[in-house]
Amino acid sequence: QVQLVESGGGSVQAGGSLRLSCAASGRTFSIYNMGWFRQAPGKEREFVAGVNRSGMSTYYADSVKGRFTISRDNAKNTVYLQMNSLKPEDTAVYYCAARLFTIVVDTTKYDYWGQGTQVTVSS
């Protein structure tokens, strides 16, 4: 079992940057594939980015490609989401999630979730 805690959210102006972190408890972090998701008010939760166990393979939603970068540090039990060139439409609560099998966009396939961190981008 793993517990996830996100941090790093905040309010920025369009064009700005934020770096989200997701710290995992337990010694088995490295066996999980990790994803970042977001949920805007009135919308369904959506996949943003994913990284495999080793960190060698990454996946992105088309809406964030070229602007966001996901990475992980297994020694620190942490996954990151570097967000650059932020847009107002990136405003949402951001969640990290873990699953044992390959990265997928389906939120129902993830076993563990953090509590979320708010990101607000103003124009």
Salt bridges, closest charged atoms under 4 A:
GLU46 OE2 - ARG38 NE 2.70
ASP62 OD1 - LYS65 NZ 3.22
ASP90 OD1 - ARG38 NH1 2.88
ASP90 OD2 - ARG67 NH1 2.73
